[in-house]
Amino acid sequence: MKVSELTVAELASYCRIAEPTPEDLSFLSQALAATKAYIKSYTGLNDESVDKHDDFVIVVYILVQDMYDNRAMYIDSHIVPNATVETILGMHSVNLL
């Protein structure tokens, strides 16, 4: 599967939303777009290059679920990046300094 093939319905299922409301679907759509932008910014890859790596699909699932689960407006001073996400994105980064 490719990142560009992911649907909001698949993300809703992954997030265990049995009956997604229009608000849920809108949020998931925005989270999907933000996640794609984050992957491209982090790695320096374009859409076509992102689609060449199937492991980015799991990154999308993880980040979108995290955004959905933690959508409350509060700031936690102890934010810890997901190790799986960091590892997969790091493996494909081309914009390292």
Secondary structure, 3 states (H helix, E strand, C coil): CCHHHCCHHHHHHHCCCCCCCHHHHHHHHHHHHHHHHHHHHHHCCCHHHHCCCCCHHHHHHHHHHHHHHCCCCCCCCCCCCCHHHHHHHHHHCCCCC
